[in-house]
């Protein structure tokens, strides 16, 4: 069972994801929150749509989303992408 702080962080992560979803959707892609590991500060996301197999995935998700989440959500240290 997750504590209140972890639930708050997950809600913040999901809000950030929802705030950038429009831009990702414009290129035919999407993403889905999968998990947050509070001990490691890792957010796991699943890529969807046209993003699967895209050569820019690292730039868009790893560098872009990770940077945004690290700046916006206390406790986030990295983003792990799964297909």
PDB file with SEQRES, HELIX, SHEET and CRYST1 records, atoms N, CA, C and O in Angstrom:
SEQRES   1 A   83  UNK UNK UNK UNK UNK UNK UNK UNK UNK UNK UNK UNK UNK          
SEQRES   2 A   83  UNK UNK UNK UNK UNK UNK UNK UNK UNK UNK UNK UNK UNK          
SEQRES   3 A   83  UNK UNK UNK UNK UNK UNK UNK UNK UNK UNK UNK UNK UNK          
SEQRES   4 A   83  UNK UNK UNK UNK UNK UNK UNK UNK UNK UNK UNK UNK UNK          
SEQRES   5 A   83  UNK UNK UNK UNK UNK UNK UNK UNK UNK UNK UNK UNK UNK          
SEQRES   6 A   83  UNK UNK UNK UNK UNK UNK UNK UNK UNK UNK UNK UNK UNK          
SEQRES   7 A   83  UNK UNK UNK UNK UNK                                          
HELIX    1 AA1 UNK A    4  UNK A   25  1                                  22    
HELIX    2 AA2 UNK A   57  UNK A   57  1                                   1    
HELIX    3 AA3 UNK A   58  UNK A   65  3                                   8    
HELIX    4 AA4 UNK A   66  UNK A   72  1                                   7    
SHEET    1 AA1 3 UNK A  29  UNK A  37  0                                        
SHEET    2 AA1 3 UNK A  42  UNK A  49 -1                                        
SHEET    3 AA1 3 UNK A  78  UNK A  82  1                                        
CRYST1    1.000    1.000    1.000  90.00  90.00  90.00 P 1           1          
ATOM      1  N   UNK A   1       0.833  -1.185   0.000  1.00  0.00           N  
ATOM      2  CA  UNK A   1       0.000   0.000   0.000  1.00  0.00           C  
ATOM      3  C   UNK A   1       0.876   1.247   0.000  1.00  0.00           C  
ATOM      4  O   UNK A   1       1.862   1.327   0.733  1.00  0.00           O  
ATOM      5  N   UNK A   2       0.506   2.211  -0.826  1.00  0.00           N  
ATOM      6  CA  UNK A   2       1.289   3.430  -0.962  1.00  0.00           C  
ATOM      7  C   UNK A   2       0.906   4.438   0.114  1.00  0.00           C  
ATOM      8  O   UNK A   2      -0.255   4.536   0.511  1.00  0.00           O  
ATOM      9  N   UNK A   3       1.913   5.192   0.580  1.00  0.00           N  
ATOM     10  CA  UNK A   3       1.615   6.221   1.562  1.00  0.00           C  
ATOM     11  C   UNK A   3       1.068   7.472   0.863  1.00  0.00           C  
ATOM     12  O   UNK A   3       1.110   7.582  -0.362  1.00  0.00           O  
ATOM     13  N   UNK A   4       0.558   8.403   1.659  1.00  0.00           N  
ATOM     14  CA  UNK A   4      -0.063   9.614   1.106  1.00  0.00           C  
ATOM     15  C   UNK A   4       0.905  10.437   0.270  1.00  0.00           C  
ATOM     16  O   UNK A   4       0.513  10.998  -0.753  1.00  0.00           O  
ATOM     17  N   UNK A   5       2.178  10.521   0.693  1.00  0.00           N  
ATOM     18  CA  UNK A   5       3.155  11.292  -0.060  1.00  0.00           C  
ATOM     19  C   UNK A   5       3.404  10.671  -1.436  1.00  0.00           C  
ATOM     20  O   UNK A   5       3.487  11.387  -2.434  1.00  0.00           O  
ATOM     21  N   UNK A   6       3.522   9.349  -1.490  1.00  0.00           N  
ATOM     22  CA  UNK A   6       3.734   8.670  -2.769  1.00  0.00           C  
ATOM     23  C   UNK A   6       2.528   8.854  -3.672  1.00  0.00           C  
ATOM     24  O   UNK A   6       2.683   9.086  -4.871  1.00  0.00           O  
ATOM     25  N   UNK A   7       1.340   8.754  -3.118  1.00  0.00           N  
ATOM     26  CA  UNK A   7       0.129   8.986  -3.916  1.00  0.00           C  
ATOM     27  C   UNK A   7       0.089  10.407  -4.454  1.00  0.00           C  
ATOM     28  O   UNK A   7      -0.328  10.630  -5.591  1.00  0.00           O  
ATOM     29  N   UNK A   8       0.520  11.368  -3.648  1.00  0.00           N  
ATOM     30  CA  UNK A   8       0.565  12.765  -4.090  1.00  0.00           C  
ATOM     31  C   UNK A   8       1.546  12.933  -5.250  1.00  0.00           C  
ATOM     32  O   UNK A   8       1.252  13.619  -6.229  1.00  0.00           O  
ATOM     33  N   UNK A   9       2.709  12.300  -5.130  1.00  0.00           N  
ATOM     34  CA  UNK A   9       3.714  12.379  -6.194  1.00  0.00           C  
ATOM     35  C   UNK A   9       3.177  11.748  -7.479  1.00  0.00           C  
ATOM     36  O   UNK A   9       3.356  12.304  -8.563  1.00  0.00           O  
ATOM     37  N   UNK A  10       2.527  10.603  -7.364  1.00  0.00           N  
ATOM     38  CA  UNK A  10       1.952   9.944  -8.547  1.00  0.00           C  
ATOM     39  C   UNK A  10       0.917  10.840  -9.202  1.00  0.00           C  
ATOM     40  O   UNK A  10       0.885  10.948 -10.428  1.00  0.00           O  
ATOM     41  N   UNK A  11       0.074  11.483  -8.413  1.00  0.00           N  
ATOM     42  CA  UNK A  11      -0.919  12.410  -8.971  1.00  0.00           C  
ATOM     43  C   UNK A  11      -0.236  13.561  -9.705  1.00  0.00           C  
ATOM     44  O   UNK A  11      -0.683  13.966 -10.778  1.00  0.00           O  
ATOM     45  N   UNK A  12       0.846  14.091  -9.131  1.00  0.00           N  
ATOM     46  CA  UNK A  12       1.593  15.175  -9.776  1.00  0.00           C  
ATOM     47  C   UNK A  12       2.220  14.698 -11.090  1.00  0.00           C  
ATOM     48  O   UNK A  12       2.201  15.417 -12.088  1.00  0.00           O  
ATOM     49  N   UNK A  13       2.767  13.500 -11.084  1.00  0.00           N  
ATOM     50  CA  UNK A  13       3.364  12.928 -12.294  1.00  0.00           C  
ATOM     51  C   UNK A  13       2.301  12.814 -13.392  1.00  0.00           C  
ATOM     52  O   UNK A  13       2.528  13.210 -14.536  1.00  0.00           O  
ATOM     53  N   UNK A  14       1.156  12.275 -13.030  1.00  0.00           N  
ATOM     54  CA  UNK A  14       0.071  12.115 -14.004  1.00  0.00           C  
ATOM     55  C   UNK A  14      -0.406  13.464 -14.527  1.00  0.00           C  
ATOM     56  O   UNK A  14      -0.737  13.583 -15.707  1.00  0.00           O  
ATOM     57  N   UNK A  15      -0.447  14.479 -13.675  1.00  0.00           N  
ATOM     58  CA  UNK A  15      -0.847  15.828 -14.116  1.00  0.00           C  
ATOM     59  C   UNK A  15       0.144  16.386 -15.138  1.00  0.00           C  
ATOM     60  O   UNK A  15      -0.257  16.981 -16.138  1.00  0.00           O  
ATOM     61  N   UNK A  16       1.430  16.193 -14.885  1.00  0.00           N  
ATOM     62  CA  UNK A  16       2.447  16.664 -15.830  1.00  0.00           C  
ATOM     63  C   UNK A  16       2.310  15.929 -17.157  1.00  0.00           C  
ATOM     64  O   UNK A  16       2.358  16.551 -18.219  1.00  0.00           O  
ATOM     65  N   UNK A  17       2.140  14.624 -17.105  1.00  0.00           N  
ATOM     66  CA  UNK A  17       1.966  13.834 -18.320  1.00  0.00           C  
ATOM     67  C   UNK A  17       0.755  14.334 -19.102  1.00  0.00           C  
ATOM     68  O   UNK A  17       0.824  14.516 -20.318  1.00  0.00           O  
ATOM     69  N   UNK A  18      -0.346  14.554 -18.401  1.00  0.00           N  
ATOM     70  CA  UNK A  18      -1.553  15.046 -19.070  1.00  0.00           C  
ATOM     71  C   UNK A  18      -1.334  16.427 -19.683  1.00  0.00           C  
ATOM     72  O   UNK A  18      -1.912  16.739 -20.724  1.00  0.00           O  
ATOM     73  N   UNK A  19      -0.504  17.254 -19.048  1.00  0.00           N  
ATOM     74  CA  UNK A  19      -0.274  18.614 -19.555  1.00  0.00           C  
ATOM     75  C   UNK A  19       0.538  18.639 -20.847  1.00  0.00           C  
ATOM     76  O   UNK A  19       0.441  19.596 -21.616  1.00  0.00           O  
ATOM     77  N   UNK A  20       1.337  17.602 -21.098  1.00  0.00           N  
ATOM     78  CA  UNK A  20       2.131  17.576 -22.339  1.00  0.00           C  
ATOM     79  C   UNK A  20       1.583  16.602 -23.375  1.00  0.00           C  
ATOM     80  O   UNK A  20       2.081  16.539 -24.499  1.00  0.00           O  
ATOM     81  N   UNK A  21       0.577  15.856 -23.004  1.00  0.00           N  
ATOM     82  CA  UNK A  21       0.013  14.838 -23.901  1.00  0.00           C  
ATOM     83  C   UNK A  21      -0.396  15.416 -25.261  1.00  0.00           C  
ATOM     84  O   UNK A  21      -0.176  14.782 -26.293  1.00  0.00           O  
ATOM     85  N   UNK A  22      -0.982  16.601 -25.268  1.00  0.00           N  
ATOM     86  CA  UNK A  22      -1.443  17.231 -26.502  1.00  0.00           C  
ATOM     87  C   UNK A  22      -0.314  17.325 -27.525  1.00  0.00           C  
ATOM     88  O   UNK A  22      -0.513  17.042 -28.707  1.00  0.00           O  
ATOM     89  N   UNK A  23       0.870  17.723 -27.065  1.00  0.00           N  
ATOM     90  CA  UNK A  23       2.004  17.905 -27.980  1.00  0.00           C  
ATOM     91  C   UNK A  23       2.485  16.572 -28.542  1.00  0.00           C  
ATOM     92  O   UNK A  23       2.873  16.489 -29.707  1.00  0.00           O  
ATOM     93  N   UNK A  24       2.459  15.554 -27.731  1.00  0.00           N  
ATOM     94  CA  UNK A  24       2.871  14.224 -28.183  1.00  0.00           C  
ATOM     95  C   UNK A  24       1.835  13.647 -29.141  1.00  0.00           C  
ATOM     96  O   UNK A  24       2.182  12.994 -30.125  1.00  0.00           O  
ATOM     97  N   UNK A  25       0.563  13.893 -28.843  1.00  0.00           N  
ATOM     98  CA  UNK A  25      -0.518  13.415 -29.714  1.00  0.00           C  
ATOM     99  C   UNK A  25      -0.450  14.043 -31.093  1.00  0.00           C  
ATOM    100  O   UNK A  25      -0.858  13.414 -32.070  1.00  0.00           O  
ATOM    101  N   UNK A  26       0.051  15.255 -31.202  1.00  0.00           N  
ATOM    102  CA  UNK A  26       0.138  15.936 -32.500  1.00  0.00           C  
ATOM    103  C   UNK A  26       1.020  15.176 -33.479  1.00  0.00           C  
ATOM    104  O   UNK A  26       0.842  15.281 -34.693  1.00  0.00           O  
ATOM    105  N   UNK A  27       1.967  14.415 -32.957  1.00  0.00           N  
ATOM    106  CA  UNK A  27       2.854  13.622 -33.808  1.00  0.00           C  
ATOM    107  C   UNK A  27       2.421  12.162 -33.889  1.00  0.00           C  
ATOM    108  O   UNK A  27       3.169  11.311 -34.371  1.00  0.00           O  
ATOM    109  N   UNK A  28       1.203  11.876 -33.411  1.00  0.00           N  
ATOM    110  CA  UNK A  28       0.666  10.524 -33.506  1.00  0.00           C  
ATOM    111  C   UNK A  28       1.066   9.601 -32.371  1.00  0.00           C  
ATOM    112  O   UNK A  28       0.780   8.404 -32.410  1.00  0.00           O  
ATOM    113  N   UNK A  29       1.718  10.142 -31.374  1.00  0.00           N  
ATOM    114  CA  UNK A  29       2.172   9.319 -30.262  1.00  0.00           C  
ATOM    115  C   UNK A  29       1.339   9.529 -29.011  1.00  0.00           C  
ATOM    116  O   UNK A  29       0.426  10.354 -28.973  1.00  0.00           O  
ATOM    117  N   UNK A  30       1.675   8.770 -28.007  1.00  0.00           N  
ATOM    118  CA  UNK A  30       1.030   8.926 -26.704  1.00  0.00           C  
ATOM    119  C   UNK A  30       1.903   8.225 -25.670  1.00  0.00           C  
ATOM    120  O   UNK A  30       2.840   7.506 -26.016  1.00  0.00           O  
ATOM    121  N   UNK A  31       1.588   8.438 -24.422  1.00  0.00           N  
ATOM    122  CA  UNK A  31       2.297   7.782 -23.349  1.00  0.00           C  
ATOM    123  C   UNK A  31       1.337   7.485 -22.223  1.00  0.00           C  
ATOM    124  O   UNK A  31       0.284   8.109 -22.092  1.00  0.00           O  
ATOM    125  N   UNK A  32       1.724   6.523 -21.416  1.00  0.00           N  
ATOM    126  CA  UNK A  32       0.880   6.086 -20.309  1.00  0.00           C  
ATOM    127  C   UNK A  32       1.750   5.895 -19.074  1.00  0.00           C  
ATOM    128  O   UNK A  32       2.811   5.274 -19.140  1.00  0.00           O  
ATOM    129  N   UNK A  33       1.298   6.428 -17.960  1.00  0.00           N  
ATOM    130  CA  UNK A  33       1.996   6.210 -16.700  1.00  0.00           C  
ATOM    131  C   UNK A  33       1.868   4.737 -16.322  1.00  0.00           C  
ATOM    132  O   UNK A  33       0.773   4.177 -16.377  1.00  0.00           O  
ATOM    133  N   UNK A  34       2.968   4.109 -15.943  1.00  0.00           N  
ATOM    134  CA  UNK A  34       2.965   2.707 -15.541  1.00  0.00           C  
ATOM    135  C   UNK A  34       3.234   2.564 -14.046  1.00  0.00           C  
ATOM    136  O   UNK A  34       2.503   1.863 -13.345  1.00  0.00           O  
ATOM    137  N   UNK A  35       4.293   3.235 -13.551  1.00  0.00           N  
ATOM    138  CA  UNK A  35       4.680   3.025 -12.167  1.00  0.00           C  
ATOM    139  C   UNK A  35       5.593   4.145 -11.694  1.00  0.00           C  
ATOM    140  O   UNK A  35       6.213   4.852 -12.490  1.00  0.00           O  
ATOM    141  N   UNK A  36       5.658   4.284 -10.378  1.00  0.00           N  
ATOM    142  CA  UNK A  36       6.614   5.182  -9.740  1.00  0.00           C  
ATOM    143  C   UNK A  36       7.267   4.433  -8.597  1.00  0.00           C  
ATOM    144  O   UNK A  36       6.581   3.892  -7.730  1.00  0.00           O  
ATOM    145  N   UNK A  37       8.589   4.400  -8.593  1.00  0.00           N  
ATOM    146  CA  UNK A  37       9.356   3.762  -7.534  1.00  0.00           C  
ATOM    147  C   UNK A  37       9.925   4.869  -6.646  1.00  0.00           C  
ATOM    148  O   UNK A  37      10.911   5.507  -7.012  1.00  0.00           O  
ATOM    149  N   UNK A  38       9.312   5.102  -5.482  1.00  0.00           N  
ATOM    150  CA  UNK A  38       9.746   6.218  -4.642  1.00  0.00           C  
ATOM    151  C   UNK A  38      11.156   6.044  -4.071  1.00  0.00           C  
ATOM    152  O   UNK A  38      11.831   7.039  -3.806  1.00  0.00           O  
ATOM    153  N   UNK A  39      11.610   4.819  -3.877  1.00  0.00           N  
ATOM    154  CA  UNK A  39      12.957   4.596  -3.348  1.00  0.00           C  
ATOM    155  C   UNK A  39      14.033   5.042  -4.340  1.00  0.00           C  
ATOM    156  O   UNK A  39      15.074   5.563  -3.941  1.00  0.00           O  
ATOM    157  N   UNK A  40      13.780   4.837  -5.613  1.00  0.00           N  
ATOM    158  CA  UNK A  40      14.742   5.199  -6.652  1.00  0.00           C  
ATOM    159  C   UNK A  40      14.382   6.500  -7.360  1.00  0.00           C  
ATOM    160  O   UNK A  40      15.210   7.051  -8.085  1.00  0.00           O  
ATOM    161  N   UNK A  41      13.170   6.998  -7.166  1.00  0.00           N  
ATOM    162  CA  UNK A  41      12.725   8.197  -7.868  1.00  0.00           C  
ATOM    163  C   UNK A  41      12.484   7.951  -9.344  1.00  0.00           C  
ATOM    164  O   UNK A  41      12.566   8.873 -10.155  1.00  0.00           O  
ATOM    165  N   UNK A  42      12.183   6.702  -9.697  1.00  0.00           N  
ATOM    166  CA  UNK A  42      12.007   6.317 -11.106  1.00  0.00           C  
ATOM    167  C   UNK A  42      10.537   6.300 -11.505  1.00  0.00           C  
ATOM    168  O   UNK A  42       9.691   5.722 -10.823  1.00  0.00           O  
ATOM    169  N   UNK A  43      10.266   6.944 -12.613  1.00  0.00           N  
ATOM    170  CA  UNK A  43       8.941   6.914 -13.225  1.00  0.00           C  
ATOM    171  C   UNK A  43       9.027   6.007 -14.438  1.00  0.00           C  
ATOM    172  O   UNK A  43       9.899   6.187 -15.288  1.00  0.00           O  
ATOM    173  N   UNK A  44       8.138   5.041 -14.525  1.00  0.00           N  
ATOM    174  CA  UNK A  44       8.086   4.170 -15.697  1.00  0.00           C  
ATOM    175  C   UNK A  44       6.876   4.561 -16.520  1.00  0.00           C  
ATOM    176  O   UNK A  44       5.762   4.665 -16.006  1.00  0.00           O  
ATOM    177  N   UNK A  45       7.111   4.776 -17.810  1.00  0.00           N  
ATOM    178  CA  UNK A  45       6.023   5.096 -18.730  1.00  0.00           C  
ATOM    179  C   UNK A  45       6.036   4.101 -19.873  1.00  0.00           C  
ATOM    180  O   UNK A  45       7.063   3.502 -20.190  1.00  0.00           O  
ATOM    181  N   UNK A  46       4.892   3.939 -20.474  1.00  0.00           N  
ATOM    182  CA  UNK A  46       4.753   3.094 -21.661  1.00  0.00           C  
ATOM    183  C   UNK A  46       4.499   4.025 -22.840  1.00  0.00           C  
ATOM    184  O   UNK A  46       3.690   4.948 -22.763  1.00  0.00           O  
ATOM    185  N   UNK A  47       5.205   3.761 -23.923  1.00  0.00           N  
ATOM    186  CA  UNK A  47       4.990   4.566 -25.121  1.00  0.00           C  
ATOM    187  C   UNK A  47       3.946   3.888 -25.996  1.00  0.00           C  
ATOM    188  O   UNK A  47       3.835   2.663 -26.041  1.00  0.00           O  
ATOM    189  N   UNK A  48       3.196   4.717 -26.678  1.00  0.00           N  
ATOM    190  CA  UNK A  48       2.090   4.233 -27.498  1.00  0.00           C  
ATOM    191  C   UNK A  48       2.086   4.934 -28.852  1.00  0.00           C  
ATOM    192  O   UNK A  48       2.775   5.936 -29.047  1.00  0.00           O  
ATOM    193  N   UNK A  49       1.317   4.405 -29.767  1.00  0.00           N  
ATOM    194  CA  UNK A  49       1.112   5.035 -31.066  1.00  0.00           C  
ATOM    195  C   UNK A  49       2.369   5.090 -31.902  1.00  0.00           C  
ATOM    196  O   UNK A  49       3.175   4.159 -31.904  1.00  0.00           O  
ATOM    197  N   UNK A  50       2.527   6.191 -32.611  1.00  0.00           N  
ATOM    198  CA  UNK A  50       3.643   6.366 -33.544  1.00  0.00           C  
ATOM    199  C   UNK A  50       4.999   6.468 -32.846  1.00  0.00           C  
ATOM    200  O   UNK A  50       6.039   6.402 -33.500  1.00  0.00           O  
ATOM    201  N   UNK A  51       4.992   6.626 -31.534  1.00  0.00           N  
ATOM    202  CA  UNK A  51       6.257   6.737 -30.805  1.00  0.00           C  
ATOM    203  C   UNK A  51       6.995   5.406 -30.729  1.00  0.00           C  
ATOM    204  O   UNK A  51       8.211   5.380 -30.541  1.00  0.00           O  
ATOM    205  N   UNK A  52       6.276   4.316 -30.872  1.00  0.00           N  
ATOM    206  CA  UNK A  52       6.908   3.003 -30.833  1.00  0.00           C  
ATOM    207  C   UNK A  52       7.842   2.879 -32.035  1.00  0.00           C  
ATOM    208  O   UNK A  52       7.413   2.987 -33.183  1.00  0.00           O  
ATOM    209  N   UNK A  53       9.103   2.655 -31.756  1.00  0.00           N  
ATOM    210  CA  UNK A  53      10.092   2.500 -32.807  1.00  0.00           C  
ATOM    211  C   UNK A  53      10.650   3.801 -33.366  1.00  0.00           C  
ATOM    212  O   UNK A  53      11.504   3.771 -34.252  1.00  0.00           O  
ATOM    213  N   UNK A  54      10.190   4.936 -32.870  1.00  0.00           N  
ATOM    214  CA  UNK A  54      10.670   6.231 -33.366  1.00  0.00           C  
ATOM    215  C   UNK A  54      12.109   6.464 -32.917  1.00  0.00           C  
ATOM    216  O   UNK A  54      12.473   6.155 -31.782  1.00  0.00           O  
ATOM    217  N   UNK A  55      12.910   7.004 -33.806  1.00  0.00           N  
ATOM    218  CA  UNK A  55      14.314   7.244 -33.485  1.00  0.00           C  
ATOM    219  C   UNK A  55      14.501   8.411 -32.513  1.00  0.00           C  
ATOM    220  O   UNK A  55      15.577   8.562 -31.934  1.00  0.00           O  
ATOM    221  N   UNK A  56      13.486   9.223 -32.331  1.00  0.00           N  
ATOM    222  CA  UNK A  56      13.594  10.368 -31.421  1.00  0.00           C  
ATOM    223  C   UNK A  56      13.032  10.081 -30.029  1.00  0.00           C  
ATOM    224  O   UNK A  56      12.863  11.000 -29.227  1.00  0.00           O  
ATOM    225  N   UNK A  57      12.749   8.838 -29.746  1.00  0.00           N  
ATOM    226  CA  UNK A  57      12.113   8.506 -28.462  1.00  0.00           C  
ATOM    227  C   UNK A  57      12.941   8.956 -27.272  1.00  0.00           C  
ATOM    228  O   UNK A  57      12.391   9.459 -26.292  1.00  0.00           O  
ATOM    229  N   UNK A  58      14.249   8.785 -27.340  1.00  0.00           N  
ATOM    230  CA  UNK A  58      15.090   9.191 -26.214  1.00  0.00           C  
ATOM    231  C   UNK A  58      15.024  10.692 -25.974  1.00  0.00           C  
ATOM    232  O   UNK A  58      15.002  11.142 -24.829  1.00  0.00           O  
ATOM    233  N   UNK A  59      14.991  11.454 -27.041  1.00  0.00           N  
ATOM    234  CA  UNK A  59      14.915  12.912 -26.898  1.00  0.00           C  
ATOM    235  C   UNK A  59      13.567  13.316 -26.337  1.00  0.00           C  
ATOM    236  O   UNK A  59      13.503  14.121 -25.407  1.00  0.00           O  
ATOM    237  N   UNK A  60      12.502  12.782 -26.876  1.00  0.00           N  
ATOM    238  CA  UNK A  60      11.158  13.170 -26.470  1.00  0.00           C  
ATOM    239  C   UNK A  60      10.840  12.744 -25.050  1.00  0.00           C  
ATOM    240  O   UNK A  60      10.393  13.560 -24.243  1.00  0.00           O  
ATOM    241  N   UNK A  61      11.058  11.512 -24.743  1.00  0.00           N  
ATOM    242  CA  UNK A  61      10.632  10.997 -23.449  1.00  0.00           C  
ATOM    243  C   UNK A  61      11.719  11.043 -22.398  1.00  0.00           C  
ATOM    244  O   UNK A  61      11.514  11.577 -21.308  1.00  0.00           O  
ATOM    245  N   UNK A  62      12.856  10.496 -22.713  1.00  0.00           N  
ATOM    246  CA  UNK A  62      13.916  10.410 -21.712  1.00  0.00           C  
ATOM    247  C   UNK A  62      14.419  11.802 -21.356  1.00  0.00           C  
ATOM    248  O   UNK A  62      14.441  12.175 -20.183  1.00  0.00           O  
ATOM    249  N   UNK A  63      14.818  12.563 -22.349  1.00  0.00           N  
ATOM    250  CA  UNK A  63      15.364  13.886 -22.069  1.00  0.00           C  
ATOM    251  C   UNK A  63      14.266  14.925 -21.831  1.00  0.00           C  
ATOM    252  O   UNK A  63      14.363  15.720 -20.896  1.00  0.00           O  
ATOM    253  N   UNK A  64      13.240  14.925 -22.654  1.00  0.00           N  
ATOM    254  CA  UNK A  64      12.175  15.922 -22.522  1.00  0.00           C  
ATOM    255  C   UNK A  64      11.307  15.709 -21.305  1.00  0.00           C  
ATOM    256  O   UNK A  64      11.253  16.571 -20.427  1.00  0.00           O  
ATOM    257  N   UNK A  65      10.627  14.582 -21.231  1.00  0.00           N  
ATOM    258  CA  UNK A  65       9.726  14.305 -20.119  1.00  0.00           C  
ATOM    259  C   UNK A  65      10.491  14.198 -18.808  1.00  0.00           C  
ATOM    260  O   UNK A  65      10.038  14.706 -17.782  1.00  0.00           O  
ATOM    261  N   UNK A  66      11.634  13.550 -18.833  1.00  0.00           N  
ATOM    262  CA  UNK A  66      12.412  13.406 -17.604  1.00  0.00           C  
ATOM    263  C   UNK A  66      12.805  14.773 -17.050  1.00  0.00           C  
ATOM    264  O   UNK A  66      12.700  15.007 -15.846  1.00  0.00           O  
ATOM    265  N   UNK A  67      13.250  15.665 -17.907  1.00  0.00           N  
ATOM    266  CA  UNK A  67      13.636  17.005 -17.467  1.00  0.00           C  
ATOM    267  C   UNK A  67      12.452  17.744 -16.867  1.00  0.00           C  
ATOM    268  O   UNK A  67      12.574  18.375 -15.817  1.00  0.00           O  
ATOM    269  N   UNK A  68      11.316  17.666 -17.528  1.00  0.00           N  
ATOM    270  CA  UNK A  68      10.112  18.336 -17.028  1.00  0.00           C  
ATOM    271  C   UNK A  68       9.705  17.755 -15.676  1.00  0.00           C  
ATOM    272  O   UNK A  68       9.451  18.504 -14.732  1.00  0.00           O  
ATOM    273  N   UNK A  69       9.642  16.433 -15.575  1.00  0.00           N  
ATOM    274  CA  UNK A  69       9.231  15.813 -14.319  1.00  0.00           C  
ATOM    275  C   UNK A  69      10.203  16.126 -13.185  1.00  0.00           C  
ATOM    276  O   UNK A  69       9.771  16.388 -12.062  1.00  0.00           O  
ATOM    277  N   UNK A  70      11.495  16.104 -13.457  1.00  0.00           N  
ATOM    278  CA  UNK A  70      12.480  16.409 -12.421  1.00  0.00           C  
ATOM    279  C   UNK A  70      12.328  17.845 -11.927  1.00  0.00           C  
ATOM    280  O   UNK A  70      12.547  18.126 -10.749  1.00  0.00           O  
ATOM    281  N   UNK A  71      11.956  18.748 -12.824  1.00  0.00           N  
ATOM    282  CA  UNK A  71      11.770  20.150 -12.444  1.00  0.00           C  
ATOM    283  C   UNK A  71      10.439  20.405 -11.749  1.00  0.00           C  
ATOM    284  O   UNK A  71      10.344  21.294 -10.903  1.00  0.00           O  
ATOM    285  N   UNK A  72       9.421  19.642 -12.095  1.00  0.00           N  
ATOM    286  CA  UNK A  72       8.069  19.901 -11.604  1.00  0.00           C  
ATOM    287  C   UNK A  72       7.649  19.054 -10.404  1.00  0.00           C  
ATOM    288  O   UNK A  72       6.794  19.470  -9.623  1.00  0.00           O  
ATOM    289  N   UNK A  73       8.239  17.876 -10.254  1.00  0.00           N  
ATOM    290  CA  UNK A  73       7.777  16.944  -9.217  1.00  0.00           C  
ATOM    291  C   UNK A  73       8.954  16.548  -8.322  1.00  0.00           C  
ATOM    292  O   UNK A  73       9.898  15.895  -8.765  1.00  0.00           O  
ATOM    293  N   UNK A  74       8.875  16.951  -7.071  1.00  0.00           N  
ATOM    294  CA  UNK A  74       9.929  16.617  -6.122  1.00  0.00           C  
ATOM    295  C   UNK A  74       9.989  15.103  -5.919  1.00  0.00           C  
ATOM    296  O   UNK A  74       8.969  14.452  -5.696  1.00  0.00           O  
ATOM    297  N   UNK A  75      11.188  14.565  -6.001  1.00  0.00           N  
ATOM    298  CA  UNK A  75      11.369  13.132  -5.798  1.00  0.00           C  
ATOM    299  C   UNK A  75      11.630  12.358  -7.070  1.00  0.00           C  
ATOM    300  O   UNK A  75      12.117  11.228  -7.013  1.00  0.00           O  
ATOM    301  N   UNK A  76      11.315  12.943  -8.228  1.00  0.00           N  
ATOM    302  CA  UNK A  76      11.552  12.251  -9.496  1.00  0.00           C  
ATOM    303  C   UNK A  76      13.012  12.455  -9.904  1.00  0.00           C  
ATOM    304  O   UNK A  76      13.508  13.580  -9.956  1.00  0.00           O  
ATOM    305  N   UNK A  77      13.684  11.342 -10.191  1.00  0.00           N  
ATOM    306  CA  UNK A  77      15.082  11.382 -10.577  1.00  0.00           C  
ATOM    307  C   UNK A  77      15.333  10.882 -11.989  1.00  0.00           C  
ATOM    308  O   UNK A  77      16.316  11.267 -12.621  1.00  0.00           O  
ATOM    309  N   UNK A  78      14.440  10.017 -12.490  1.00  0.00           N  
ATOM    310  CA  UNK A  78      14.635   9.479 -13.841  1.00  0.00           C  
ATOM    311  C   UNK A  78      13.337   8.940 -14.398  1.00  0.00           C  
ATOM    312  O   UNK A  78      12.377   8.683 -13.671  1.00  0.00           O  
ATOM    313  N   UNK A  79      13.336   8.774 -15.721  1.00  0.00           N  
ATOM    314  CA  UNK A  79      12.198   8.189 -16.428  1.00  0.00           C  
ATOM    315  C   UNK A  79      12.690   6.960 -17.162  1.00  0.00           C  
ATOM    316  O   UNK A  79      13.711   6.997 -17.850  1.00  0.00           O  
ATOM    317  N   UNK A  80      11.957   5.873 -17.010  1.00  0.00           N  
ATOM    318  CA  UNK A  80      12.254   4.632 -17.718  1.00  0.00           C  
ATOM    319  C   UNK A  80      11.144   4.429 -18.741  1.00  0.00           C  
ATOM    320  O   UNK A  80       9.960   4.513 -18.416  1.00  0.00           O  
ATOM    321  N   UNK A  81      11.535   4.165 -19.964  1.00  0.00           N  
ATOM    322  CA  UNK A  81      10.572   3.999 -21.051  1.00  0.00           C  
ATOM    323  C   UNK A  81      10.445   2.528 -21.385  1.00  0.00           C  
ATOM    324  O   UNK A  81      11.444   1.827 -21.550  1.00  0.00           O  
ATOM    325  N   UNK A  82       9.197   2.062 -21.484  1.00  0.00           N  
ATOM    326  CA  UNK A  82       8.922   0.698 -21.897  1.00  0.00           C  
ATOM    327  C   UNK A  82       7.968   0.741 -23.082  1.00  0.00           C  
ATOM    328  O   UNK A  82       7.156   1.659 -23.199  1.00  0.00           O  
ATOM    329  N   UNK A  83       8.064  -0.232 -23.943  1.00  0.00           N  
ATOM    330  CA  UNK A  83       7.155  -0.276 -25.101  1.00  0.00           C  
ATOM    331  C   UNK A  83       6.074  -1.301 -24.871  1.00  0.00           C  
ATOM    332  O   UNK A  83       5.211  -1.491 -25.728  1.00  0.00           O  
TER     333      UNK A  83                                                      
END                                                                             
